[in-house]
């Protein structure tokens, strides 16, 4: 007959509970706390649950503040995918940061001021819709709508 392993002391006796809760709420990752206090990540999550601390998803630390992302989007009129590429994150991450700040996002390119007369002239001179679209960083259907005057407003 094998000897039973002694049951470990309750988690609350092995780690400084309030410190763990405070650090988690301040933004420290559960994984890091688990490593530091030599417990499983699951133990940290059970502790959070026991003390009614809501879990958060994985949140990327970005080199720009939300305010700077908003400024680039609204003032510099950068596209979400351009900001995301610069930061090395997904478009969804940038969009969620804009949403957090209450920014009403542009849909398609309706918010972009394109020179409609210039677009029509370039097309009349024989330049392809695809080439014009590429030069403005928009899709061919956007240019086609500008040429026909049907902007969907």
N, C-alpha and C positions, 0 to 999 in steps of 0.2 A: 504494500500500500504506500502510495506516494504522500509525502507531507504537503499539506495545503500551503500555498503561498499566502503570506500575510496580506491582508487587504490594505491598500494605501490609505493614508489619512484623507479626510475630506478635502476637496480642493480649496475650500475657504481657509483651511489650516496650513496649506502649503504655499499659498501665494498671497500677496497683498491685494485683496479684492478691490478696494476702492481705488488704488493706484492703477490697476488694470482697467477698470471701468473709465476712469478719468482720461487715461492715455488713449483708449479706444475712441472715446467721444471727441478727443482733440484731433483725431485723424490717423493715429498710428494703426498699422495693419495688425489684424488678429494673428497672422502668421508670425510676425516679428515678436509680438508679445508671447506667443506660445514658445518660440525658440528661447527667448530670454529667461522665461520662468520654468523651462524644461517640462512643459505639459503639451498635450496635443492641441491642435487648432480647434478640434471639436470641443475640447474642454472649455476653451475660451468662449466659443459660441454658446455652449450650454449655460455658462456663467452670465453672458449677456442676456440670454433668454430669461433666466431666473430673476434678473434684476430689471426686466422690461426695458432693456436698451435695444432699440431697433438696429438691425444689421444694415449695413450699407453695401452697395455694390462696389466693384473695383472702380476706382476713380483715378484716372491718369493725372499725374502731376505735370502740369504744363509750364513751359518757361514763360508764358504770357499770362497776365491776369485776365479775368473775364472782361474787365473794362477795356483792356487793350484789344481783345478779340472783337468786342463790339465796335470800337473805334475803327479798326481795320475794315470791318464789314460795312458799317454805315458811312463813315467819312471817306475812306480810301476806296470804297465800293469793291473790295476784293470778294471773290467768290468763296463760298464755304470750302469747296474742294481745294482751292489754292491755299487757304489758311491751314487746312488740314495737312496738306502735303508739306508745307513749311515746318509744321510742328511734329510731323511723323505720327499722326493719329488718324482715326477714321473721320469721315464727314459727319457721322452721327455724334461723335464727341463734341465737335465744334458746334453743331446745331443744338445740342443739349445745353451747352454753355450760353448760347445766345438766348435760348428759351428761358434759362434760369434768370437772365437779366431782363426778361420781358420784351425782348426785341421781336417785332413782327417781321418774319423772314420774307424775302422776296420770293415770288413763285416764278420759276422760269426766268426769262429775261425781260419781263414787262417793266421792271424797275430800272433797267439799264437805258441810259440815254444814248441811243444809236443815231448817227447822222443819216436819216432816211433819204434825204435828197442825194447825198454822196453815194449811198448804197445803190440807189436807182441809176445814177449816172454810171457807176462802175459796171453795173449789169448791162446797161444799154450799150456800153463800149465793148461788150463781149466777154467780160470777166465772168467766170463760172460762179454759181451760187456757193459751191463748196469752198472755193478760194476766198470769197468775200467773208463767209462765215468763219473760216479759220483765222483770218486777219483780225476779226473782232472778238474772237474767243466765244462764239455762240454757235448754235446748231444751224444746219441748212434750212430747216423749217422756219426758224426765226427770221432768217434773211428773206426767205420766200414770202413770209407774211408782210415784211417791210416793203418788199417790191410791189406786192399786190395792194398794199394799203389796208389789209385785213389784219388788224392787231388784236382782235378778240376782246376789245374793251367793252 
